[in-house]
């Protein structure tokens, strides 16, 4: 990754409406006085420094993370015009502009047409036509598009909406205000296919929340997972580079330091108490989700690369209808291969283990976090077992096997298991197996969420819980919200996991239940059960669950 972004803003020195605006040409010219009559804000050219930096960067993949009205799209329009006017030998190419609204497509092409008249000496008319967007099923959908054609043979096309088949476009593709497209992730994913034939991708946007796929792309690029170069331009960056002076030129007014200070303050004060909105739109800092229970920074601070999520899915089609012996054998083999090595890391440490459980069978995942309270008084979750489309018998098998293994190497403090739907039967059988003093058959209620939610939130705020560093788990936790002063998982929430399947905050509920289990009263009811009969039971289970 090449990062040509402005330096990150120090959180402790974020701009405010009461501070002086950043210095710009008018301040360095004649501080405190009106400029001379021949003052030309465009003396160094029509582009500000950050706009020049954007055009000079010829990386195939380029990201523009910006504050509103900072001129990145304007610079891209000029660059696009020069490229379309050039011959193929000189690097000319077609450009497709995909904005978040119909008007933006027309506006971009119109700006390019004005540039063409000035810099390429071509008087071009904007034409409207129907763009054929071929669907995955072979059918076609026609969407409105705007186009100008150059003598070079190349065109600039502005589309009124995101085509389903971006992969079919060849040339340069500009995705403007990407964070506001209806299906941001799909648009970004489709762009990558263009690289195969030497395409060029420009993704430009202000932020639209920290969970948006645009923000995720920026974060992952900074982690060297993508090869985009990043240009970060805030409102203050643009002001320092001469934005105010250009505004005065457009308005036909004379710039002055006093007027600039009033203008700067007026823009920031326009957001009133909506500080997060101001940070997002002016300072390129994505806001937290509305009503979010756990801010992203808390979750990431409590995430450890040493801890893991162990994911199981049916090993073959028709698994659920295979024989009992086959199903148990497959699950036992998976447990020995994946879970047992993790458990054995803690052998001999005499820890007291707890677990949470969120039951699911079809669409969502079952989540079973296992952990302990360490000497540092933090809740540690070394592993989460996540089961996708897992038959009831194998959920019971996995849960009981893991708990018995933990009892062999330490103590079992207990668990809180979801008792909704089919989870009721599993929670009841867990009570029968491990005792009512250890297992809570949970039917969540507002009262229960009100009682346990604040402690769960505080664990992340205080850094007293340590969980696997896992993208799906993080996104699950981010779905938790405050509603009416009570933490909750909205029933309508469904996000897409890294495997393409739908999730309903599964690991978030599992972790919440785990945390509640660790907070239960300790005492005589929590006497460990690590006696010889436990080892015998585990051995019997092992022997009986291996198919003949």
C-alpha positions as CSV (number, residue, x, y, z in Angstrom):
1,X,0.0,0.0,0.0
2,X,1.2,3.5,-0.8
3,X,-0.3,6.0,1.7
4,X,-0.2,9.5,0.4
5,X,-2.8,10.7,2.9
6,X,-2.5,13.7,5.1
7,X,-1.3,12.9,8.6
8,X,-4.0,11.5,10.8
9,X,-5.8,14.0,13.0
10,X,-4.8,13.9,16.7
11,X,-8.0,13.0,18.6
12,X,-7.1,15.4,21.3
13,X,-6.7,18.4,18.9
14,X,-9.6,17.9,16.6
15,X,-10.8,21.2,14.9
16,X,-13.6,23.2,16.5
17,X,-15.7,26.1,15.4
18,X,-14.0,28.4,18.0
19,X,-10.5,27.9,16.8
20,X,-8.8,30.0,14.1
21,X,-9.0,28.4,10.6
22,X,-5.9,26.8,9.2
23,X,-3.5,29.3,7.5
24,X,-4.0,29.7,3.8
25,X,-2.7,32.0,1.0
26,X,-4.7,35.0,2.2
27,X,-3.1,34.8,5.7
28,X,0.4,34.6,4.4
29,X,-0.1,37.4,1.9
30,X,-1.0,40.3,4.1
31,X,-2.1,39.2,7.6
32,X,-4.9,41.3,8.9
33,X,-5.3,43.4,5.8
34,X,-7.3,43.2,2.5
35,X,-5.4,41.7,-0.4
36,X,-4.2,44.0,-3.2
37,X,-6.4,44.5,-6.2
38,X,-4.4,42.2,-8.4
39,X,-4.5,39.3,-5.9
40,X,-5.0,36.1,-7.9
41,X,-6.0,33.0,-5.9
42,X,-5.4,30.9,-9.1
43,X,-1.9,32.2,-9.6
44,X,-0.5,28.7,-9.0
45,X,-3.1,27.1,-11.2
46,X,-6.7,26.1,-10.9
47,X,-5.9,23.1,-8.7
48,X,-5.2,23.1,-5.0
49,X,-2.2,21.1,-3.7
50,X,-4.3,18.1,-2.6
51,X,-6.0,18.1,-6.1
52,X,-2.6,18.1,-7.7
53,X,-1.4,15.2,-5.5
54,X,-4.5,13.3,-6.6
55,X,-3.9,13.7,-10.3
56,X,-0.1,13.1,-10.0
57,X,-0.8,9.7,-8.4
58,X,-1.2,7.3,-11.3
59,X,-1.7,4.1,-9.2
60,X,-4.2,1.7,-10.8
61,X,-6.0,1.6,-7.5
62,X,-6.7,4.8,-5.7
63,X,-8.9,5.8,-2.7
64,X,-10.1,9.3,-1.9
65,X,-11.2,9.6,1.8
66,X,-12.5,13.1,2.0
67,X,-14.4,15.8,3.7
68,X,-17.4,17.3,1.8
69,X,-16.7,19.7,-1.1
70,X,-12.9,19.4,-0.9
71,X,-12.6,19.1,-4.7
72,X,-11.4,15.6,-5.3
73,X,-14.1,14.8,-7.7
74,X,-13.4,18.1,-9.5
75,X,-9.8,17.1,-9.9
76,X,-10.8,13.7,-11.1
77,X,-13.0,15.3,-13.8
78,X,-10.0,17.2,-15.1
79,X,-7.8,14.2,-15.1
80,X,-10.5,12.1,-16.8
81,X,-10.9,14.7,-19.6
82,X,-7.2,14.8,-20.3
83,X,-7.1,11.0,-20.5
84,X,-10.1,10.7,-22.8
85,X,-8.7,13.4,-25.1
86,X,-5.4,11.5,-25.5
87,X,-4.7,8.9,-28.1
88,X,-4.4,5.3,-27.1
89,X,-0.6,5.4,-27.5
90,X,-0.5,8.4,-25.1
91,X,-2.6,6.5,-22.5
92,X,-6.1,7.5,-23.6
93,X,-9.0,5.4,-22.3
94,X,-12.7,5.3,-21.7
95,X,-14.0,6.3,-18.3
96,X,-17.2,5.2,-16.6
97,X,-18.4,7.4,-13.7
98,X,-20.8,5.7,-11.2
99,X,-22.3,8.2,-8.7
100,X,-24.8,7.6,-5.9
101,X,-27.5,9.6,-7.7
102,X,-28.6,10.2,-11.3
103,X,-27.9,13.9,-11.1
104,X,-24.2,13.3,-10.1
105,X,-23.7,11.3,-13.3
106,X,-25.0,14.2,-15.5
107,X,-23.0,16.8,-13.4
108,X,-19.7,14.9,-13.8
109,X,-20.0,14.5,-17.5
110,X,-21.0,18.1,-17.9
111,X,-18.0,19.3,-16.0
112,X,-15.8,17.1,-18.2
113,X,-17.4,18.7,-21.3
114,X,-16.5,22.2,-20.0
115,X,-13.0,21.1,-19.4
116,X,-12.8,19.6,-22.9
117,X,-13.6,22.9,-24.4
118,X,-10.9,24.6,-22.4
119,X,-8.0,22.2,-22.2
120,X,-8.6,19.9,-25.2
121,X,-10.2,22.6,-27.5
122,X,-13.1,20.2,-28.3
123,X,-16.7,21.5,-28.1
124,X,-18.6,18.5,-27.0
125,X,-22.3,17.9,-26.4
126,X,-23.6,15.7,-23.6
127,X,-25.7,12.9,-25.1
128,X,-28.2,10.8,-23.2
129,X,-28.6,7.1,-24.0
130,X,-29.6,3.8,-22.5
131,X,-26.8,1.8,-21.2
132,X,-27.2,-2.0,-21.5
133,X,-26.5,-3.6,-18.1
134,X,-26.3,-7.4,-18.6
135,X,-27.5,-9.3,-15.6
136,X,-26.1,-12.6,-14.2
137,X,-29.0,-14.6,-15.6
138,X,-28.2,-13.4,-19.2
139,X,-31.0,-10.8,-19.4
140,X,-30.5,-7.1,-19.9
141,X,-31.5,-4.1,-17.9
142,X,-31.3,-0.6,-19.4
143,X,-30.3,2.4,-17.3
144,X,-30.0,6.0,-18.2
145,X,-26.5,7.2,-19.0
146,X,-24.8,10.4,-20.2
147,X,-21.8,10.5,-22.6
148,X,-19.4,12.8,-24.4
149,X,-17.2,11.4,-27.3
150,X,-13.7,12.7,-28.0
151,X,-11.9,12.9,-31.4
152,X,-9.5,10.3,-29.9
153,X,-12.3,7.8,-30.1
154,X,-12.7,7.5,-26.3
155,X,-15.7,8.5,-24.2
156,X,-16.7,9.6,-20.8
157,X,-19.9,7.9,-19.6
158,X,-21.9,8.9,-16.5
159,X,-24.3,6.3,-15.3
160,X,-27.4,7.1,-13.4
161,X,-27.2,4.1,-11.1
162,X,-24.8,1.3,-10.2
163,X,-24.8,-1.3,-12.9
164,X,-25.2,-4.9,-11.7
165,X,-22.4,-5.9,-14.1
166,X,-19.6,-3.5,-13.3
167,X,-17.2,-6.3,-14.2
168,X,-18.3,-5.8,-17.8
169,X,-17.0,-2.3,-18.0
170,X,-13.5,-1.9,-19.5
171,X,-11.3,1.1,-18.9
172,X,-11.3,3.5,-16.0
173,X,-14.1,3.3,-13.4
174,X,-14.8,6.0,-10.9
175,X,-17.1,5.2,-8.0
176,X,-18.1,8.5,-6.4
177,X,-19.6,8.8,-2.9
178,X,-19.1,5.0,-2.7
179,X,-20.1,4.8,1.0
180,X,-23.7,5.9,-0.1
181,X,-24.3,3.4,-2.8
182,X,-27.1,0.9,-2.0
183,X,-24.8,-2.1,-2.2
184,X,-21.4,-0.7,-1.3
185,X,-19.6,-4.0,-0.8
186,X,-20.9,-5.5,-4.1
187,X,-19.8,-2.4,-6.0
188,X,-16.3,-2.5,-4.5
189,X,-15.9,-6.2,-5.0
190,X,-17.0,-5.9,-8.7
191,X,-14.3,-3.3,-9.3
192,X,-11.5,-5.7,-8.6
193,X,-12.3,-7.8,-11.6
194,X,-11.5,-4.9,-13.9
195,X,-7.8,-5.2,-13.0
196,X,-7.5,-8.4,-15.0
197,X,-7.6,-6.4,-18.2
198,X,-5.6,-3.5,-17.0
199,X,-8.5,-1.4,-15.7
200,X,-8.1,1.6,-13.4
201,X,-10.2,2.1,-10.3
202,X,-10.9,5.4,-8.5
203,X,-13.1,5.2,-5.3
204,X,-14.0,8.5,-3.8
205,X,-16.2,9.2,-0.8
206,X,-17.0,11.0,2.4
207,X,-17.7,8.5,5.2
208,X,-21.1,7.0,6.0
209,X,-20.5,5.3,9.4
210,X,-17.7,3.1,10.7
211,X,-19.4,-0.2,9.6
212,X,-19.6,0.9,6.0
213,X,-17.8,-1.2,3.4
214,X,-15.9,1.9,2.3
215,X,-14.4,2.4,5.7
216,X,-13.6,-1.3,5.9
217,X,-11.8,-1.1,2.6
218,X,-9.7,1.8,3.9
219,X,-8.9,0.0,7.1
220,X,-7.9,-3.2,5.3
221,X,-5.8,-1.3,2.8
222,X,-3.9,0.2,5.8
223,X,-3.3,-3.3,7.0
224,X,-1.7,-4.1,3.6
225,X,-4.6,-6.4,2.5
226,X,-5.1,-4.3,-0.6
227,X,-2.8,-2.3,-2.9
228,X,-4.8,1.0,-3.1
229,X,-3.1,4.3,-2.5
230,X,-5.0,6.4,0.0
231,X,-5.6,10.2,-0.2
232,X,-7.1,11.6,2.9
233,X,-8.3,15.2,2.6
234,X,-10.2,16.9,5.3
235,X,-12.1,20.3,5.2
236,X,-9.1,21.8,7.1
237,X,-6.7,20.5,4.5
238,X,-8.6,22.1,1.8
239,X,-8.8,25.4,3.7
240,X,-5.1,25.4,4.1
241,X,-4.7,24.8,0.4
242,X,-6.8,27.7,-0.6
243,X,-10.5,26.6,-0.6
244,X,-11.7,29.8,1.0
245,X,-10.0,32.0,-1.6
246,X,-11.6,30.0,-4.4
247,X,-15.0,30.3,-2.7
248,X,-14.5,34.1,-2.7
249,X,-13.5,34.0,-6.4
250,X,-16.7,32.1,-7.3
251,X,-18.9,34.5,-5.1
252,X,-17.2,37.6,-6.5
253,X,-16.2,38.8,-3.1
254,X,-12.8,40.0,-1.7
255,X,-11.1,37.5,0.7
256,X,-9.9,38.7,4.1
257,X,-8.6,37.0,7.2
258,X,-11.6,38.3,9.2
259,X,-14.2,37.0,6.7
260,X,-12.3,33.7,6.4
261,X,-12.5,33.2,10.2
262,X,-16.2,33.9,10.2
263,X,-16.8,31.6,7.2
264,X,-14.9,28.8,8.8
265,X,-16.7,29.2,12.1
266,X,-20.1,29.4,10.4
267,X,-19.6,26.1,8.5
268,X,-18.6,24.2,11.6
269,X,-21.3,25.8,13.8
270,X,-23.9,24.7,11.3
271,X,-23.7,21.2,12.7
272,X,-24.8,22.5,16.2
273,X,-24.7,19.6,18.7
274,X,-24.2,17.0,16.0
275,X,-20.5,16.7,16.6
276,X,-20.1,13.2,15.2
277,X,-21.8,14.4,11.9
278,X,-19.3,17.3,11.7
279,X,-16.4,14.9,12.3
280,X,-17.6,12.6,9.6
281,X,-18.5,15.2,7.0
282,X,-15.6,17.7,7.5
283,X,-12.8,15.8,9.2
284,X,-13.2,12.4,7.5
285,X,-13.7,10.5,10.7
286,X,-16.5,7.9,10.4
287,X,-19.1,8.1,13.1
288,X,-20.2,5.3,15.3
289,X,-23.4,3.5,14.4
290,X,-26.6,5.1,15.8
291,X,-27.4,3.7,19.3
292,X,-24.4,1.4,19.2
293,X,-23.7,-0.5,22.4
294,X,-20.1,-1.2,21.9
295,X,-17.9,1.3,20.0
296,X,-15.5,-0.2,17.5
297,X,-12.4,1.0,19.4
298,X,-13.5,-0.9,22.5
299,X,-14.0,-4.2,20.7
300,X,-10.7,-4.0,18.9
301,X,-8.9,-3.2,22.1
302,X,-10.3,-6.3,23.7
303,X,-9.5,-8.6,20.7
304,X,-6.5,-11.0,20.8
305,X,-4.8,-12.7,17.9
306,X,-3.9,-15.5,20.3
307,X,-7.6,-16.5,20.7
308,X,-9.6,-18.1,18.0
309,X,-13.1,-19.0,16.5
310,X,-13.4,-22.6,15.6
311,X,-16.0,-23.0,12.8
312,X,-17.8,-26.2,11.9
313,X,-20.1,-26.8,9.0
314,X,-21.5,-30.0,7.5
315,X,-18.6,-31.9,6.0
316,X,-20.7,-33.1,3.1
317,X,-24.2,-32.7,1.5
318,X,-26.9,-34.7,3.2
319,X,-24.9,-34.9,6.5
320,X,-28.0,-34.3,8.6
321,X,-29.7,-37.4,7.1
322,X,-26.7,-39.7,7.4
323,X,-26.5,-42.4,10.1
324,X,-26.1,-41.6,13.8
325,X,-22.7,-43.3,13.9
326,X,-21.5,-41.4,10.9
327,X,-22.6,-38.0,12.2
328,X,-21.1,-38.7,15.7
329,X,-17.9,-39.9,14.2
330,X,-17.4,-36.9,12.0
331,X,-18.1,-34.5,14.8
332,X,-15.8,-36.3,17.2
333,X,-13.0,-36.3,14.6
334,X,-13.5,-32.6,14.2
335,X,-13.4,-32.0,17.9
336,X,-10.2,-34.0,18.4
337,X,-8.6,-32.2,15.4
338,X,-9.6,-28.6,16.2
339,X,-10.8,-28.2,19.7
340,X,-8.7,-30.6,21.8
341,X,-5.4,-28.9,20.9
342,X,-6.7,-25.5,22.1
343,X,-8.0,-27.1,25.4
344,X,-4.8,-28.8,26.1
345,X,-2.9,-25.5,26.1
346,X,-4.5,-24.9,29.5
347,X,-3.9,-28.3,31.0
348,X,-2.5,-28.2,34.5
349,X,-3.5,-24.6,35.1
350,X,-6.5,-25.5,37.3
351,X,-8.8,-22.8,35.8
352,X,-12.5,-22.5,36.3
353,X,-14.3,-22.5,33.0
354,X,-17.5,-20.9,31.9
355,X,-19.5,-20.9,28.7
356,X,-22.3,-19.1,26.9
357,X,-24.5,-20.5,24.3
358,X,-26.8,-19.1,21.5
359,X,-28.6,-21.9,19.7
360,X,-29.5,-22.0,16.0
361,X,-29.9,-24.7,13.4
362,X,-30.7,-23.3,9.9
363,X,-30.0,-19.7,8.9
364,X,-27.9,-18.4,11.8
365,X,-25.0,-20.0,13.7
366,X,-24.9,-21.6,17.1
367,X,-22.3,-19.9,19.2
368,X,-20.6,-21.4,22.2
369,X,-17.8,-19.3,23.7
370,X,-15.6,-20.9,26.4
371,X,-13.4,-19.0,28.8
372,X,-12.2,-18.3,32.3
373,X,-11.5,-15.4,34.7
374,X,-7.7,-15.0,34.8
375,X,-5.4,-13.8,37.6
376,X,-5.5,-10.4,35.9
377,X,-9.3,-10.4,36.7
378,X,-10.1,-10.2,33.0
379,X,-12.6,-12.6,31.3
380,X,-10.6,-14.6,28.8
381,X,-12.3,-16.3,25.9
382,X,-9.6,-18.5,24.3
383,X,-12.0,-20.1,21.8
384,X,-15.5,-19.8,20.4
385,X,-17.1,-22.9,18.8
386,X,-19.4,-21.7,16.0
387,X,-21.7,-24.3,14.4
388,X,-23.4,-23.7,11.0
389,X,-26.4,-25.8,10.0
390,X,-25.5,-28.3,12.7
391,X,-28.0,-31.0,13.6
392,X,-29.3,-31.0,17.2
393,X,-27.6,-34.2,18.2
394,X,-24.2,-32.9,17.1
395,X,-24.7,-29.6,19.0
396,X,-25.4,-31.6,22.1
397,X,-22.4,-33.9,21.4
398,X,-20.0,-31.0,20.9
399,X,-21.2,-29.0,23.9
400,X,-21.1,-32.0,26.3
401,X,-17.7,-33.2,25.0
402,X,-16.1,-29.8,25.4
403,X,-17.4,-29.3,28.9
404,X,-16.3,-32.7,30.0
405,X,-12.8,-32.1,28.6
406,X,-12.6,-28.8,30.5
407,X,-13.7,-30.6,33.7
408,X,-10.8,-33.0,33.2
409,X,-8.2,-30.2,33.1
410,X,-9.8,-27.8,35.6
411,X,-13.1,-26.9,37.0
412,X,-16.5,-26.0,35.4
413,X,-18.2,-23.0,36.8
414,X,-21.2,-23.2,34.6
415,X,-22.9,-21.8,31.6
416,X,-25.8,-19.6,30.4
417,X,-27.6,-21.3,27.5
418,X,-30.2,-19.9,25.2
419,X,-33.5,-21.7,25.9
420,X,-35.5,-20.3,23.0
421,X,-37.0,-22.7,20.5
422,X,-35.0,-25.9,20.1
423,X,-32.4,-24.4,22.4
424,X,-34.8,-25.2,25.2
425,X,-34.3,-28.9,24.9
426,X,-30.5,-28.6,24.8
427,X,-30.4,-26.3,27.8
428,X,-32.7,-28.7,29.7
429,X,-30.4,-31.7,28.9
430,X,-27.4,-29.6,29.9
431,X,-29.0,-29.1,33.3
432,X,-29.6,-32.8,33.6
433,X,-26.0,-33.5,32.7
434,X,-24.2,-30.8,34.7
435,X,-26.7,-29.7,37.3
436,X,-29.1,-26.9,37.8
437,X,-26.5,-25.2,40.0
438,X,-24.3,-24.8,36.9
439,X,-26.6,-24.3,33.9
440,X,-29.0,-21.4,33.4
441,X,-31.8,-22.1,31.0
442,X,-32.1,-18.5,29.7
443,X,-35.3,-17.1,28.3
444,X,-34.1,-13.5,27.7
445,X,-36.3,-10.7,28.9
446,X,-36.1,-6.9,29.2
447,X,-35.4,-7.4,32.9
448,X,-32.5,-9.8,32.2
449,X,-31.0,-7.5,29.6
450,X,-31.3,-4.5,31.9
451,X,-29.6,-6.5,34.6
452,X,-26.7,-8.0,32.6
453,X,-26.3,-5.5,29.7
454,X,-24.4,-2.8,31.7
455,X,-21.8,-5.2,33.0
456,X,-21.3,-6.7,29.5
457,X,-20.8,-3.2,28.1
458,X,-18.5,-2.2,30.9
459,X,-16.3,-5.2,30.3
460,X,-15.4,-3.8,26.9
461,X,-15.2,-0.2,28.1
462,X,-12.8,-1.2,30.9
463,X,-10.9,-3.7,28.8
464,X,-11.7,-6.5,31.3
465,X,-12.7,-9.1,28.6
466,X,-10.4,-10.6,26.0
467,X,-11.9,-12.3,22.9
468,X,-10.8,-13.7,19.6
469,X,-9.7,-11.1,17.0
470,X,-12.2,-12.2,14.4
471,X,-14.0,-10.0,11.8
472,X,-17.4,-11.8,12.1
473,X,-17.3,-11.7,15.9
474,X,-16.5,-8.0,15.8
475,X,-19.3,-7.3,13.4
476,X,-21.7,-9.4,15.5
477,X,-20.9,-7.3,18.6
478,X,-21.4,-4.1,16.6
479,X,-25.0,-5.1,15.9
480,X,-25.9,-4.7,19.6
481,X,-27.8,-1.5,20.3
482,X,-29.3,0.6,23.1
483,X,-33.0,0.8,22.8
484,X,-35.0,2.5,25.5
485,X,-32.0,2.5,27.7
486,X,-31.7,-1.3,27.5
487,X,-29.0,-3.2,25.5
488,X,-30.6,-5.4,22.8
489,X,-30.0,-7.3,19.6
490,X,-32.6,-6.0,17.1
491,X,-34.7,-8.8,15.7
492,X,-34.5,-7.5,12.1
493,X,-30.7,-7.3,12.1
494,X,-29.0,-9.6,9.5
495,X,-25.5,-9.0,8.3
496,X,-23.4,-11.1,5.9
497,X,-20.6,-13.1,7.3
498,X,-17.2,-13.7,5.7
499,X,-18.4,-17.0,4.4
500,X,-21.3,-15.3,2.6
501,X,-24.0,-16.6,4.9
502,X,-26.4,-14.5,7.0
503,X,-25.7,-13.8,10.7
504,X,-27.8,-12.5,13.5
505,X,-25.2,-11.2,15.9
506,X,-24.6,-14.9,16.9
507,X,-21.3,-14.6,18.7
508,X,-22.4,-11.4,20.4
509,X,-25.2,-13.2,22.2
510,X,-22.9,-16.1,22.9
511,X,-20.4,-13.8,24.5
512,X,-23.0,-11.9,26.4
513,X,-24.2,-15.2,27.9
514,X,-20.7,-16.2,28.7
515,X,-20.1,-12.9,30.5
516,X,-23.3,-13.4,32.5
517,X,-22.2,-16.9,33.5
518,X,-18.9,-15.6,34.9
519,X,-20.8,-13.0,37.0
520,X,-23.0,-15.6,38.8
521,X,-22.6,-16.0,42.5
522,X,-19.7,-18.2,43.5
523,X,-20.0,-20.5,46.5
524,X,-21.1,-24.0,47.4
525,X,-23.3,-24.3,44.4
526,X,-20.2,-24.1,42.2
527,X,-18.3,-27.1,43.7
528,X,-16.2,-28.6,40.8
529,X,-17.1,-32.0,39.5
530,X,-13.6,-33.1,38.5
531,X,-13.7,-36.6,40.0
532,X,-12.8,-40.0,38.6
533,X,-16.4,-40.6,37.3
534,X,-16.0,-37.7,34.9
535,X,-13.0,-39.2,33.2
536,X,-14.7,-42.5,32.9
537,X,-17.8,-40.8,31.3
538,X,-15.6,-39.0,28.7
539,X,-13.9,-42.2,27.8
540,X,-17.2,-44.0,27.4
541,X,-18.4,-41.1,25.2
542,X,-15.3,-41.3,23.1
543,X,-15.7,-45.1,22.6
544,X,-19.4,-45.0,21.9
545,X,-19.2,-42.1,19.5
546,X,-16.7,-43.6,17.1
547,X,-18.5,-45.5,14.4
548,X,-17.9,-49.2,14.0
